[in-house]
Structures are given as C-alpha cells and as structure tokens.
Amino acid sequence: MVCALEAVNRLRILYWNPDVPNQPYAMAGLRTAVCDPSVDPAAFTGDTPCTGDLVTEGSVQVWNRGQYGPSFLWYNPLPTSGEGKPFTWRYAMYFIASTGGNDSLGLACSDDAVEWKLIGNGPILSGLSDPQSWEGANGYISAAHVERLGDGRWWMLYSGGAAGNAGIGYAWSWDRVHWRKAEINPVFKNGSGPFLERCYTPSLVQDADGSLLLYRAAKDATDYRTFVSRLRAPALGWRDMLGPDRLGQGLTAREAIHRGSGTQAERDAAIPAPSMGDEWFNTDLAGGGKWEKHTGTIWKQT
C-alpha cells in the first residue's frame, strides 16, 4: 500500500487486493480509496478498482503479465500532464509488475488515481537486467522507497535478491526513469540469524536531527517483525552521506563526488555503506512499549 496526503482532510491510498479474481493477473486488483484523516484515518470511502494498460492479463510470461500493486507513489498538486512526462501528471507510481515467476518495477501515471497509463515498454528496474551476484539467476525487485539527494540524484532502496524478500539494495537515477544499481549491494540481506529468514520492504524517514531511519520487515520461522535502523548522517544530502570515520574504525574519509564526474564506484561511495563506516543501528519494534535509539533516548510506542 502507498498513500498521498492530497489535503489536510483528504488522504488517498493505493493498494493491491489479493481477493479480486484472477490475481495477480488482473488490473482490477489495484484499487484506490480516500479518507479524512482529521476525522477518522481508518474510515475509507470510494473504494474503486483501477483501470488502464499496466498489465497484459494474458498467459504469456511477459514482464507485466500481472501486478502486485503499488511500490511507491508521487503526488503532484499542480499537474500539467505532459505526454511522455509521467512526473508532470497528478500521480506517478512505481508498481510491482510480475511475469508470474519474476517481479520488477514498472512506471505509470494518472490524473485521477483510477485510470493509469503505462510508461515505457519494460521495467524501470529489474533483477534480470545488469544482474548482480546477490540476485542470482532470477533476481526479484519489488517494494521500494525513493528520496532525493542534495546533488539532484534520486536514491532508491528496494527489496530484492534471489527472492523478493532476500535483502535490500540501492539504486540511483537522475530522472527516476533510468536507474543504476550500486556496486555495494546489498546493504541488508537475509541469513541464518534471528529474524533473518526475510529482509525486505524498506521505508525511509528523516529524523529531526538529520539522521535517517530505515523501517524494514523481517521474519523467522514463526513470526514477523518490524525493525528500525538508524544511519548516522546529519542530513539527507550528498556530502552528508560521505562523512569521516564516524565509528572510530580507522576508515579513510571519502571525498565528495560531484555530478557529472567520477566512476560508478565513486558515485556509489556517496551512498551509505555499512562496510565504509556509515553504520546502521538496528532496533526491534515488535515488543514492549518503548523503543530505544542508539543515542540512548527513548521513543514511546504509538
């Protein structure tokens, strides 16, 4: 599910309904609804199936044979709806496209959140394109979160790997259409430890002190949990991500890489990397009434 606050009294959601017939191979599984969060944020009305050309709904295993709903949403309050310019429309959305055996990210736009128009004839990011070793032979890409860096690049964290829940990778883009995967991938991955059977669904929040909080889902054999991880960085900006040796590990400080220069590896160096001292601190959000941040301060659960 994704959402957009269109006004103080109007919150829109887009979501996938698995109970719609012939899922995931039917466009009608993508739905939208609205609520007034100032009155009751759980009372949604106008639940409507979406239409459009996002999926083929056929039997041939093309990249967009089916869909598992939205991955990320932009809302533009002043649309101009230019042809071939999806981010000038009122809504632009990454959706999880599926062959039935592999998932990737597609791009679509709409002016009413009901009728959607597919952009391009292929995915904007796929585990099958420029595959990395952690993705395996049939790499998946699904849930994603996108933010903008200080230099103008767009920065994506996405669920991926040999399964759609096998880890979290980075990618970056200048235009939100053409993406490049970071060579340092993955930043998180599943494993054999506690709640590492799955590691996926990243969502970023910038805290008041400028540091980044990454919320992600995890699973073990019997239970699911949500974890929050903190990245020590003073602001969501290109230079702020570089930083010196914040944890005293004897790491060499990295230099700022400016737009239009540097190799892909140098550009990747501007993205947070635990192996280079940009440490994520994990906190389990499943139990108790309090969450402890790495600074020692306390959050109350709400």
N, C-alpha and C positions, 0 to 999 in steps of 0.2 A: 504494500500500500504506500502511496505517496500523497502529499497534501499541499495545498496552496491557500494562504490566508488572503483572500481577494479584497476583503474589507474587515473592519473591526467586528462586524456582525455576520460575516459570511466566510466559512471555511469549506473548501472543496476537497474531496478525496477522490482518488482513482484507485481501483483495486481489482484483483482477479478473483472471480468466484468459481471454485472448482466444481460446484454442483450444477452449473449450467451444462446441458447435454453436449456431448462430443468434445469435452475438454481434453487436452488444450487446443484442439484443432478447430476452434470456432471463435470468431471475432467477438461474439456476444459475451464471452467470459470476462472481457474487460468492461468494467462498469464505473459509473461516477455517481456521486451523491453530494449533498451540501447540508450544513448545519449552521446554527447561530451559536458560536462558542460562548458568547456573553450570556446566553440563556441556559443552554444545555449542550455541552460539547459531545454528548453521546446520542442526541436525537437527530438523526439524519433523515432527510426527506428528498424526494425527487430522484430516487434510485433508478438509474437508467442504463440500459445496455448501450455500449458504444458501437459505432459502425465505422466503416472505412475499408481501406485496402491493405491493412498491415499484414494480414496472413492470407495464404492461398486456400486454406481449409481443404486441401486435396490429399491424395495418398502418396504423392511423390515427395521424397525427403529433401526438399529444398530448405534453405536456411530459415525461411519464415513460413514453414508449413503451419505452425501453430504458435501460441504465445502463452507465457505465464504471468502476464500482467506488467505493470509499470515497474521501472527500476529507479528513475529519477525524473523530476518534473521542474520546469521553469515556468513562472507566471509573468507575463508582460502586461501591465495595466494600460499601456498606450500602444497597441499594436498597429502596424502598417501593413502586415500580411503580404510582404513581397514574395513573388513567385521565386521558388528556389532558395529562399532565405528563411529557414524554419524558425530562427530565433527572433524574427520580427513579428511572428504570429502571437496571439494571446497566450497560447500554451505550446511549449515544446517538451517532448518527452523521450527519454530512452526507455524502450520496452524490452522485455526478455523474450527474444524470438527462439523458436525451437524447431528442430527437424523431427523431433520425436526421439532422437538419440544424442543430440548435442544442443547446447544453448549458447546464444551470443546476444549482443546488444544491437538493437535497431533504433532508428531515429524517426520520429513522427511529429507532426504539428497539427494544431487545430485552433479554431477561433471560438468554439463553444464547448469544448471538452467532451463532445459526443461524437461528432464526425471527424475522423482522423485521416490524415494524408501521410502516406509513407514517403520518406525522403531517401533517395538513392535506390540502388538495386542490390545492395548487400549490407552486411552488418558494419557498424562503425568500429566495433571491437570484437574479436573472435579468438578463441584459443587455437583455432586451426590456421590462423594467419600469423606468420612470423612466430611459430611455436617456440616456447621456452621449455627447458628440461623439466621444470616442476609441473608443467601442464600435461606431459605425457603425449600419447598419440591422438587423443580425442579430447583436447582441453575444453573445459566449460568456462563461460563467463556469464554472470547473472547480476545479482544485486550490486549496485554501485552508489557512490556518493562523490559529488564533484564540488570543488571550490576553486577560487581564482587566486593565483599567486601575485605578488607585488609587481612582477615584471610583465604581467599580462597573460601569462600562460594559464591554462586550465589544468587542474591536477585532479586525478581520479583515483580513488581507492575502490577496488572491485573484488567480488567473490569469484574465485576461480580455482584452477588446478585440474587434476585428473577427474575430479567431480566438482560440481558447483559449490561444494561446501568444504573443499580441501585446503583452502587458505585464502589470503588476501594479498593482492598485488597492486602495484602502482602503474599508472599510465599518464601521459601528459599530451597536451594539444594546444595549438594557437587558436583554433577556430571551433572546437567542440565537435568537429566532423571527422577530422583525420587525427588519429591517436597513435602514439608510440608507447610501447611497453618499456618500463625501466629495466635496465640490466640487473639491478639488485634484487629483483623479485625472487621469492615472495617476502613480504615484510612480516607476515604471520603465516603459519602453516599448521595443519593438523599433525597429530603424532600419537604417542602411546601414553602420555601423561594424563593427569586428571582433567576431564572436560576438554580433551583434545581430539576426540573422535571426529568432531566437526569444528570448523573455524571459518566464519563467514558473516554476511550481511553487515558491512561496515557503515557507520554513520558518524559524521564529524560534527563537533560543536566547539566553538572558540570560547574559552572561559574568560572571566573578567580580567585575569592577569595576562592575557595574551597567549597562554598555552593552549594546546589542542587536546580535546578529549575525543577518543575514538570509542564508540559503543559497538560491540560485536556480539554475535550469538555463538554459543558453544554447546557441546553435547558430550555426554559419556554414554555408557551402555543403557542407562535407565532414566536419565533426566536431562533437561535443557537448562541452560543458564545464560544470563547476560553479563558480560564483562565490560568494564570501562577501563581504558588505558590512557595515560597522560603522557603527552610529549612535551618535554621541556623546551619551549621556544617562546620568545617574548611576544611574537605577533605572527599572524598568518601572512608572511611575506617572504620573498625570495631570499634576501640576505639573512633574515632572521632564522631561516631553516639551516643555514650553513654552520655558523657558530664555532666556538672553540671547543676545547675538551671539557664539556660540562660536567662529566662524571669523574674527572681525575684519573682516566685510564691511560694517560700517556699518549693519546692520539694526536696526530698533527692536525692543526686547524686547516680547514679548507678555504679556498679563495672563492669570492663571488664570481659567478659565470653570468655574463650579460647576454641579453637577447641578441641573436644573430652571430654568436661566436661560440666556440667550444665544441668538443666531440659529444656524442650521445652519452658517453660515460661521464663526462664533465657536467653535462646538463643533469644527468641522474643524480650527481653529487649534491645538487641543490634541493633534492627531495629527502625528507627524513629517512635515515637508515640506522637501525639499531647497531649494526656492526661498526659504524663510524662514530658512535658516541651520542647519537640522537636517540636517547633511551625512552622506550615506552614502559610505563609503570602500570601493572595490572591490578585491578580490584574486582573481586567477585560481587555482583549486585544481587545475588539470589537470596541471601539470608540476612536476618536481623533487621533492625530498624535504622541502622546508621551505616554510612559508607565512609571509609577513611581514605583521604587523598594522601599522596606520597609526602606532602608537606606536614602531615600530622593534624591538619584541621579536619573538622567533622562536617559531613553533609547529613541532613535529615532526609529520610526516605519519604517521598510524597506519592 
